[in-house]
């Protein structure tokens, strides 16, 4: 496994290369999540499909990933304004930089993934542009904002979508967060209709929201890799 650090558009990204990559995995990571990347990548490597994973650091988690305001997440006025900027960075800066030296071509499938708000952003972004072949959404915060209305008006443009949720997450005492169970079931049903039952899955993990996110993301990416390799 080759590991590199690359400054791309003002962000210091970590690139893992496992063999000659057949897919590029983009993961949005918080500073805390970066500590578990090595373990996560080792688990992904069990898929036996050569891949590269680029960890994209997100310093201001709420501002950079939230597509709309959500008081339960943060009352800062700037939260809800940065998702478009983050998507433009991925599409207009990061991907062209990776392709310009010939490592990755336009035909290399790109999987966008993230955990929690990173999962919400990944689903949102894949409804905005067709740059992503698959989405790996670990415990996505679909309770936030008006996700059902957004999803109904913006069909999924990725070909494959992995959803997961901890089996205790919908038991939250916060009534807003507790609606995540119903929302992810509805989203799974919508994606089955759009993409077909074999191109999407919903996995119920054991525990709450913070139970082993690295392993959950590894399983999400492995599923996506196997879908692309079919």
C-alpha positions, 0 to 999 in steps of 0.5 A, a space after each residue: 500500500 502506497 501512501 502519499 500526502 498531496 496539497 491540492 487546492 489549499 488542502 493537504 490530502 492523503 492518498 492511498 494507492 492499492 495496486 493499479 486503481 480500478 476506482 477512486 474513492 473520495 472520502 470527506 474526513 474530519 480531523 478526528 476521522 483522519 486518525 482511523 484512516 489507516 485501519 479503514 483502508 486496510 479493511 477496504 483492501 480485503 475487497 481484492 479490487 485495486 483502488 485508490 482512496 483520497 481523504 479530503 480534509 474538512 476542517 469546518 464540518 458544519 459549514 463546509 458540508 451542510 447544504 442548508 441551515 439546521 439549528 440542531 446542527 449549529 446556529 452559526 449564520 454561515 452554516 448551510 452556505 458552504 456545501 456548494 463551495 465544497 462540491 465546486 472544489 471537488 469537481 473543478 479543482 481536486 478531480 482535474 488535479 488528479 487527472 492532469 498527471 495521467 494517474 486517473 482518467 475520466 473513465 476511472 469511476 469515482 466513489 464519493 463517501 462520508 460519515 454523518 454530515 459527510 454522508 449527507 453531503 455525499 448524497 446531496 452532491 450526487 444529486 447535483 452532478 453526474 461526476 460520481 459513479 457510486 455513493 458510500 453514505 455511512 449513517 448520513 444525517 438525513 434528519 437534517 433540513 428538508 431532505 425528503 423534499 430535496 430528494 424528491 425534486 433532485 433524482 440520484 445521478 450516481 449508479 450505486 448507493 450504499 446507505 447504513 444506519 446504526 440500529 439505535 440512532 432513531 431512538 435519540 431523545 432529540 425528536 429531530 434526530 430521531 426521524 432519521 430512521 423513517 427518512 433513511 427507509 424512505 430514501 432507500 425505497 426511493 433509490 430502489 425505484 430510481 436505480 433498481 433493487 440491486 444497485 442500492 442497499 441499506 445496512 443496519 449496523 449495531 449501536 449508535 451513531 458513534 459506534 466504529 465509523 471507520 469500519 462502517 465506512 470500510 464496509 460501505 466502500 467495499 460494497 461500492 467497489 464490488 458493485 463497480 466490479 460486476 
